[in-house]
Amino acid sequence: MSDETEPDAPEPPAPSRSHGRLTISASRRPRDLMEETRVKNAWRATVLTLFPGMFPGPLGESLLGRALAEGIWALEKVHLRDYGLGKHRAVDDTPAGGGPGMVLRADVVAAALDETPRPGPVLMMSPRGRPFDQAMARALAEAPGATFICGRFEGVDQRVLDARGIHEVSLGDFVMTGGEIAAMALIDATVRLIPRVLGNPESVETESFSDGLLEAPQYTRPPVWEGREIPETLLSGNHARIAEWRRQEAERLTKERRPDLWRAHRERQGSGPDPKEAQSARSRNSPSPAHPGEGNKDGQS
């Protein structure tokens, strides 16, 4: 038996993984002890708000909630009050030039932004912003994440919007008490486009706005309800006929309910203006010829 000891065998390399877990890092903001572990490089929504208790709210339910728990996407809440000034943690002040309400201070918002990692664009919920649409949702889903500033009161000091390159986004032509619900809507529309969030990826490909059109009507059992039947085509089993029916219905609904989308769809297809719509517009804009011998209400011919 030899007195020499054999050298230790080299340790086998660690198996590669398709994803890892984020490590814990220090922050002056207290972390939520129940914060979900998330997959490395997961899409991240960072929300700056005065009401962090509103989140995740509906984002924590159903498919989005399951994806959040599984770490497919992550949610970070930043409490603007933590960056408030003075004894009372003031975050706002009166508008320059006078007027009602209060305005979120530039130095407070900037301090919160500068200490917060923010992959992707920084968005400010504002009724004067660019209208949010499906194309923007797709662009956000392809980014590593986004930061959402939820305004309150009369808005945010314009200087911080300019200095930090913040993009204003609108959910529609109406005003809400704060940006939190609008931010939830944007996050919902974006996260559902991330792979593995929805159970069936075809759902994203066939829904409204996926090809610039509204979605065709949907039906399910029973075949007859209160005397109303499911269209025969949908029960035929002929996939080509079903696809054509759905296309025609999508075009009909879009033309009737969203002429703006219909015009954009026609332009993308290189079809030009809809002949019937153009004729209708000409008819509306053309003055009606006076009937012979018929004068106007003032008696002038």
N, C-alpha and C positions, 0 to 999 in steps of 0.2 A: 504494500500500500504506500503510495507516494505521499511525502509530506507537503508537496506543492498543491496549492489549491487552484482549482480551475477558475479562470476569470468569469465573473458574472455574465450571463447571457444578456445581450441588449434587449431592452424592453420593446415589445412590438409597438409600432406607431398607433396612435389613437385613431379609431375609425373616423372617417370624415362624415360630417353631417351636412344635410342640406340647409339647416338653419341652426342658430344658436340662441342663447338667452342673454338678454341684456344684464349687465352687472349693475349693482347699486352704486350710485355716485352721490357725493355730498351736495347739498343745496341749502341755502338759508331759509327756503320755504319748507314748512313741515310737510312731509309726505303722508299721503293717505295710507294707513296701515293695511287697508284692504285692497290696495292697488293691485290690479291683475298683472301677473307675469306675462310679458309679451315676447313674441318672436322677434329676433334680431332683424332689423330692416323692415319691420312692420310699418304699414302706413300709419301716420300719427296725426291726430287732430289735437291742436293746442288751443284752448279757449281762454281768453282773457275776459273776466267777468266780475261784476260786483255780487253776483249770486251763484257761486259755485255749487250750491246745493241743488240747483236745477238740473245738474248733469250727473249721470248720463240720462236720466229721465227716460223717455221712450227709446232712446238709443241703446238702452240696456235690456230691451225686450226682444223677443222673437229671434229672427235670423241674425240681425245686427248684434244683439246682446250675446248670442252664442259665439259669434265671431270675435267679439270683444273679450269674452272669457277665455277663448282659445288662443288669444294673442295674435290673431290675424291682422287686427288693427288695434291701435292704442289711443287712449284719451287722457290728456293732461289738462288739469284745471289750474289756472293761475288767478288767484284772488287779487284784484286790483287794490283792495283795501290794504293789503300787506305793504304796498308801496305808497300809501297815503302819507301826508305831511303833518307834522305837529302832533300834539297830544291826542287830537281826535281823528287822526289819520285822514285828513281831508283829501279828497280826490277831485274836487270840482271847485269852480268859482263862477262869479257872475260874468255874463257876456261883455266883452269889450264893446263900447258904444251903446250899452244899455240894452234893455229888452227883457222879456220874461225868461224864467228858467235858469238852469245852470249848465256849464260846459265842462266836460272832463279835461283836466289839465294836461298839457303837453308833456311836462316833466314827469308826471306820474305814469302816464302811458308809456313813455320812452323808457323809464326805469324798469318797468315790467317786461317790455320787449327785449331790452338789452341783456337782461339776465336769463332770458328764456331761449333755449335752443329752438330754432324755428326753420326746419327744412321746408322748402317749398314756399309758395307765396304767402303774404300776409294780407288778409282780407278784413275790411271793415263793413259791417252790416249797415247800410244806409239807403234810404228811399231815393236818394239822388244818384246812386251808383249805377253801374252797368247792369242791365237785367240778367239774372241768372238763367241759364238754359242747359240743355242736355250736353251740348258741346263743351261748356265750361266744366260740367261735372266729369266728363271723360278726361279732360285735361288735368283736373285736380287728382283724379284717380291714378293717373300715370306719373304724378309727382311723388316724392317721398312722403309728403304730408302737406299740411296747411295750418296756418294760424288764423284764428277768428277773433276779432275784437268786437265785443258786444257793447255797443254804446248805450247810454242812458241819458236822461235829461234832454238837453238841446243838441247833443252831439259831442264831438271831440274837437279840440283845438286844431285848426287846419295845419299849423306848423309841424306837428308830429306826423301828420299824414304825408306831407311833402318830404320831410327830412328822412323818413324811414321807408319811403317807397311803398306806402300802403295803398292797396287797390280797393275802391269802394264798390260794393256789390249790392244790388237790390233784389228782393224777392218778388216785388210787384209794386204797383202804383197805389200803395196804401201805407199808413203809418202805424207802427206798433209801439208799445210802451218801452220796449228794449230789444236788443238784438239777439237775445238768447234763443228764442223760438226760431227765428230766421236762421241762425247758425245751425241749429239742430236739423232744419230742413236741408240745408246745403250738405251737411255731413252725411245725412241719410242718403241723399241722392248720389253722393260720391262713393261712400263705402260699399254700397250694394253692387258697384261696378268692379270691385276688387275681386280677383279670382279666388274661389273657394268660399266666398261669403254667401252667395245664393246656392241653393242645392242644385238647380238646373241652369247651366250657363245659357241655354237657349232662351230662357225667359228674358234675358237682357237683349238678345238679338231680335226678338219679335215684338217687343213692347212699343208703346207710343214713343215717337221722336227718334227711334233707333235708325230709321231711314228717312227721317224728315216728315213722316206722316203720323197722324193719329192712329191708334190701334183699332182694329176691327172689333165689332161686338163679340162678346164671349157668352157661351151657353153651357149648361151642364144638366144632369138629371134633375127632375123627371123629363121625359121627352115632351109631355104636354102638361102645362100648368095654367090653371084658370082659363082653359080654352086656347092658350097661346102655345104654338108648336115651335120646336127647334127647326131652323131652316133645313130643308131636305138635303141640301148639298153637304152639310156638316155630318150627316148620318150615312152618307153614301159609301164611305170608305175609299173614295177616289181621291188620293192625295193631291193630284194635279188640279182637279176641280176645286178642292177645298182651298188650296193656295190661291187660285185665281179669284175665288169668291172673297177671300179675306183681303186680297189686294184691291179689288173693286170697292169693297166696303170702306177700307182705309182711305182710299182716294175720295170717295163720296163724302165721308164724314169730315175729312180735312177741308175739302172745298166748301162745305156748308158752314162749318164752325170756325175754321181758322184760315180765312183766305190769304192771310200773310204767309202762313206756312205753305199753302198750296202754290203761291207764286214763287216762293223760294225753291220749292221742290221742282217746279217746271223749269226754272232757270238752271238748276243743277243737272237736270236731265237733258239740257240743251233743246227743250221743246218750245221755248219762247212763251209768250202770254197765252192763256187759255182763250181760244177764239170766242166762246160763248161769253166769257167774262169781259173780254174786250168789247164785244158788241153791246153787252149790257151797260158798260161804262159809257160808251158813245151815246147810247140812247138816253142815259140820265143827264149827260152834259149838253145834248143838243136841244135847242129851243123848239118847243112844239109849234108847228105852223098854225097860223090863225085860220079858222074856217071862213070861207067867203061870207062877207056881210056881217061877220060877228065882231063886235067891238069889245073893249075891255070894260071893267066895272065903272070907269069914270065916263063912259060913253064915247071915248075917243077911239076912232077906228085905226 
